[in-house]
Amino acid sequence: MPATLAPPETADVADLKDHAHQLRRLMMEMTRGKGEGYLAQGLGIADTLAALYFHELRHDPANPAWAARDRFLLSTGHYSIAMYAVLAASGYLDEDELPTYGLNGSRLPMSTFDITPGIDIVGGSLGQGLGQAVGMALGLRLDGSPARVFCEFSDGELDEGSTWEALMSGATFGVDNLVALVDCNGIQADGPVTVAIEPVADKLRAFGWDTREVNGNDMQQLTDALAASREQDGRPKAIVLRTTPGFGVPTIMARPRAHFVRVSDDEWGDFMEELESNR
């Protein structure tokens, strides 16, 4: 996308699906090299990242410091495997660097850090991303910038009081240049999300956010919701993403505990065949 242009009104859904599949393939190869990683979450969020980086976000890999660029904040830093895949696919990283994911001394740690090109915040201390996003959106507005801020955070982060404080602040200050992307995949480190956070969308609306709820693995629904989020009417925007951990690889989707995936060498061939047959 040229750096000076807003996203087109009509998304090429088929092309974006191809991008999402490529991101999943890159993530599988990154995990294959070491047999473990936060793969299930990455596979689940791939459609969202494809829709953002190849359609919605105004950004320019050749000019990463471009002042008017949109910002994307990944609060769930352990989703880094998906972030590195999209940064490589969109030109911020060389794909040859991806096999260093999670290795000592790598620029691609298992939880995001600001040593990685294209990463705007340190992720991993969960519950912190949305507060930073509200502050960033306020700062951009005060500077008269046309840039928008997109912040992904998870349903598990709704356990954190700091997230709800940020939700209240965003509505209070009317940061309509902010879009929250709430990944509701139903899992946490120790198993399913058990805190009574539902109905998430209704609660966000009650907090003053213009909110939509979509199947986060349906590209048409995603792009429609992102297009609707462009309206600046004094309310921050939220998109509740119902994603499936391991999406695209049924064996991983069926795992009861998929927060951190460990895979033996003899499973990879079957996993890759599943991915290719479910594109």
C-alpha positions as CSV (number, residue, x, y, z in Angstrom):
1,M,0.0,0.0,0.0
2,P,1.5,3.4,-0.9
3,A,2.4,5.3,2.3
4,T,0.1,8.3,1.6
5,L,-3.1,6.4,0.8
6,A,-5.9,5.2,3.1
7,P,-7.0,1.6,2.6
8,P,-9.4,1.0,-0.3
9,E,-13.1,0.7,0.6
10,T,-13.3,-2.8,-0.9
11,A,-11.0,-5.5,0.4
12,D,-9.6,-8.2,-1.8
13,V,-10.7,-11.0,0.5
14,A,-9.2,-13.8,-1.5
15,D,-5.9,-12.1,-1.6
16,L,-6.0,-11.5,2.2
17,K,-6.8,-15.1,2.8
18,D,-3.7,-16.1,0.8
19,H,-1.7,-13.8,3.0
20,A,-3.1,-15.3,6.2
21,H,-2.2,-18.8,4.9
22,Q,1.3,-17.7,4.2
23,L,1.6,-16.3,7.8
24,R,0.5,-19.7,9.1
25,R,3.0,-21.5,7.0
26,L,5.8,-19.2,8.3
27,M,4.7,-19.8,11.9
28,M,4.7,-23.6,11.4
29,E,8.2,-23.5,10.1
30,M,9.3,-21.2,12.9
31,T,8.0,-23.7,15.5
32,R,9.2,-26.7,13.6
33,G,12.8,-25.7,14.1
34,K,12.6,-26.0,17.9
35,G,9.5,-28.1,18.5
36,E,7.7,-25.6,20.7
37,G,6.1,-22.2,20.8
38,Y,3.0,-20.2,21.2
39,L,1.7,-21.6,17.9
40,A,-2.0,-22.0,18.6
41,Q,-2.6,-18.3,19.4
42,G,-0.6,-17.3,16.3
43,L,-2.6,-19.5,14.0
44,G,-5.8,-18.1,15.4
45,I,-4.8,-14.4,15.0
46,A,-3.3,-14.8,11.5
47,D,-6.4,-13.6,9.7
48,T,-6.5,-10.4,11.8
49,L,-2.8,-9.6,11.2
50,A,-3.2,-10.2,7.4
51,A,-6.2,-7.9,7.3
52,L,-4.3,-5.2,9.1
53,Y,-0.9,-5.3,7.5
54,F,-2.0,-6.0,3.9
55,H,-5.2,-3.8,3.9
56,E,-6.2,-1.6,6.8
57,L,-3.0,-0.1,8.3
58,R,-1.3,2.9,6.8
59,H,2.4,1.9,7.1
60,D,5.5,1.8,5.0
61,P,8.3,-0.8,5.7
62,A,10.7,1.4,3.7
63,N,10.0,4.3,6.1
64,P,9.2,2.8,9.5
65,A,9.6,6.1,11.3
66,W,6.9,7.8,9.1
67,A,5.2,10.1,11.5
68,A,1.7,9.7,10.0
69,R,1.8,5.9,10.0
70,D,-0.8,3.9,12.0
71,R,0.4,2.1,15.1
72,F,-0.2,-1.5,16.0
73,L,0.3,-2.6,19.6
74,L,0.4,-6.3,20.4
75,S,-0.4,-6.5,24.1
76,T,-0.2,-10.3,24.2
77,G,3.5,-10.4,23.7
78,H,3.6,-14.2,23.6
79,Y,1.8,-14.0,20.2
80,S,5.1,-12.8,18.9
81,I,5.4,-15.8,16.5
82,A,2.5,-14.3,14.5
83,M,3.9,-10.8,14.7
84,Y,7.3,-11.9,13.4
85,A,5.6,-13.7,10.5
86,V,3.7,-10.7,9.4
87,L,6.6,-8.4,9.9
88,A,8.7,-10.6,7.6
89,A,5.9,-11.0,5.1
90,S,5.4,-7.3,4.9
91,G,9.0,-6.3,4.6
92,Y,10.2,-5.3,8.1
93,L,12.3,-8.4,8.6
94,D,14.1,-10.9,6.4
95,E,12.5,-14.3,6.4
96,D,15.9,-15.8,6.9
97,E,15.9,-14.4,10.4
98,L,12.7,-16.2,11.4
99,P,14.4,-19.5,12.4
100,T,16.1,-17.6,15.3
101,Y,12.6,-17.3,17.0
102,G,13.1,-17.9,20.7
103,L,16.8,-18.5,20.6
104,N,19.3,-16.8,23.0
105,G,20.6,-13.6,21.5
106,S,17.9,-13.4,18.8
107,R,16.0,-10.2,17.9
108,L,12.9,-12.4,17.9
109,P,12.2,-13.5,21.5
110,M,9.2,-15.6,22.5
111,S,7.6,-12.5,23.9
112,T,7.9,-9.2,22.0
113,F,10.6,-6.7,22.9
114,D,11.6,-3.4,21.3
115,I,14.8,-4.8,19.8
116,T,12.6,-6.1,16.9
117,P,12.1,-3.8,13.9
118,G,8.4,-3.0,13.6
119,I,7.5,-3.6,17.3
120,D,6.1,-0.5,19.0
121,I,5.8,-1.7,22.6
122,V,7.3,-4.4,24.9
123,G,4.6,-7.0,25.3
124,G,4.3,-9.8,27.8
125,S,3.3,-8.1,31.0
126,L,-0.4,-8.7,30.3
127,G,-3.0,-6.0,30.9
128,Q,-0.7,-3.2,29.9
129,G,-1.2,-2.7,26.2
130,L,-4.5,-0.9,26.1
131,G,-3.4,1.7,28.6
132,Q,-0.4,2.5,26.4
133,A,-2.7,2.6,23.4
134,V,-5.0,5.1,25.0
135,G,-2.0,7.3,25.8
136,M,-0.6,7.0,22.4
137,A,-3.9,7.8,20.7
138,L,-4.2,10.9,22.9
139,G,-0.7,12.0,22.0
140,L,-1.3,11.6,18.3
141,R,-4.6,13.6,18.6
142,L,-2.8,16.4,20.4
143,D,-0.2,16.5,17.7
144,G,-2.9,16.8,15.0
145,S,-1.8,13.5,13.5
146,P,-4.1,11.5,11.2
147,A,-2.7,8.3,12.5
148,R,-4.8,5.7,14.2
149,V,-3.8,3.2,16.9
150,F,-4.8,-0.5,16.8
151,C,-4.3,-2.5,20.0
152,E,-4.8,-6.2,20.2
153,F,-5.4,-7.7,23.6
154,S,-6.9,-11.0,24.8
155,D,-9.9,-12.1,26.8
156,G,-7.5,-13.3,29.5
157,E,-6.4,-9.7,29.9
158,L,-9.9,-8.8,30.9
159,D,-8.9,-10.5,34.2
160,E,-6.8,-7.4,34.8
161,G,-8.2,-4.3,36.4
162,S,-5.8,-2.1,34.4
163,T,-7.6,-3.2,31.2
164,W,-10.9,-2.0,32.5
165,E,-9.4,1.3,33.7
166,A,-8.0,1.8,30.2
167,L,-11.4,1.1,28.7
168,M,-13.0,3.8,31.0
169,S,-10.2,6.2,30.1
170,G,-10.6,5.7,26.4
171,A,-14.3,6.4,26.5
172,T,-13.8,9.4,28.8
173,F,-11.3,11.1,26.5
174,G,-13.2,10.1,23.3
175,V,-10.2,8.6,21.6
176,D,-11.9,7.8,18.3
177,N,-8.6,7.2,16.6
178,L,-8.2,4.0,18.7
179,V,-9.4,0.5,17.7
180,A,-9.2,-2.3,20.3
181,L,-9.0,-5.8,18.9
182,V,-10.1,-8.2,21.6
183,D,-9.0,-11.7,20.9
184,C,-11.5,-14.0,22.6
185,N,-10.0,-17.4,22.0
186,G,-11.1,-18.8,25.4
187,I,-7.7,-20.0,26.6
188,Q,-5.2,-18.9,29.2
189,A,-1.9,-20.3,30.5
190,D,-3.6,-22.7,32.9
191,G,-6.6,-23.7,30.8
192,P,-9.9,-22.1,29.8
193,V,-10.8,-18.5,30.6
194,T,-12.9,-18.9,33.8
195,V,-13.4,-15.3,35.1
196,A,-17.0,-14.1,34.3
197,I,-16.1,-11.7,31.4
198,E,-19.0,-12.5,29.2
199,P,-20.8,-11.0,27.4
200,V,-17.7,-9.1,26.4
201,A,-19.2,-7.0,23.6
202,D,-22.1,-5.8,25.8
203,K,-19.7,-4.8,28.5
204,L,-17.5,-2.8,26.1
205,R,-20.6,-1.0,24.8
206,A,-21.6,-0.2,28.4
207,F,-18.2,1.3,28.9
208,G,-18.8,3.6,25.9
209,W,-17.0,1.8,23.1
210,D,-18.5,1.5,19.6
211,T,-18.3,-2.3,19.5
212,R,-18.7,-5.0,16.8
213,E,-18.4,-8.7,17.3
214,V,-17.1,-11.0,14.5
215,N,-15.8,-14.4,13.7
216,G,-12.1,-13.6,13.9
217,N,-11.2,-16.3,11.3
218,D,-13.7,-15.0,8.7
219,M,-11.8,-12.5,6.5
220,Q,-15.0,-10.9,5.1
221,Q,-16.3,-10.2,8.6
222,L,-12.9,-8.9,9.7
223,T,-12.5,-6.4,6.8
224,D,-16.1,-5.2,7.1
225,A,-15.6,-4.5,10.8
226,L,-12.3,-2.7,10.2
227,A,-13.8,-0.5,7.6
228,A,-16.6,0.4,9.9
229,S,-14.1,1.3,12.6
230,R,-12.7,4.2,10.5
231,E,-15.6,6.5,11.5
232,Q,-14.5,9.1,14.0
233,D,-17.6,10.0,16.0
234,G,-16.1,10.7,19.4
235,R,-16.2,7.1,20.5
236,P,-13.2,4.6,20.7
237,K,-13.8,1.5,18.6
238,A,-13.7,-2.2,19.6
239,I,-13.9,-5.4,17.6
240,V,-14.4,-8.6,19.6
241,L,-12.7,-11.4,17.7
242,R,-14.0,-14.9,18.3
243,T,-10.9,-16.8,17.1
244,T,-10.1,-20.5,17.3
245,P,-6.6,-21.5,18.7
246,G,-4.8,-23.5,16.1
247,F,-7.1,-22.4,13.2
248,G,-6.1,-24.2,10.0
249,V,-4.6,-27.2,11.7
250,P,-7.4,-29.4,13.1
251,T,-5.1,-31.6,15.3
252,I,-3.9,-28.5,17.1
253,M,-7.5,-27.1,17.2
254,A,-8.6,-30.3,19.0
255,R,-5.9,-30.0,21.8
256,P,-7.5,-29.3,25.1
257,R,-4.4,-27.4,26.3
258,A,-3.0,-25.3,23.5
259,H,-1.5,-22.3,25.3
260,F,2.1,-23.5,24.6
261,V,2.4,-26.1,22.0
262,R,5.1,-28.8,22.0
263,V,5.3,-31.0,18.9
264,S,7.5,-34.0,18.3
265,D,9.4,-34.3,15.0
266,D,7.2,-37.1,13.6
267,E,4.1,-34.9,13.9
268,W,5.2,-32.1,11.6
269,G,4.5,-33.8,8.3
270,D,0.9,-34.4,9.2
271,F,0.5,-30.9,10.6
272,M,1.8,-29.3,7.4
273,E,-0.5,-31.5,5.3
274,E,-3.5,-30.4,7.4
275,L,-2.5,-26.8,6.9
276,E,-2.2,-27.1,3.2
277,S,-5.5,-29.0,2.8
278,N,-7.4,-26.4,4.9
279,R,-6.4,-23.2,3.2
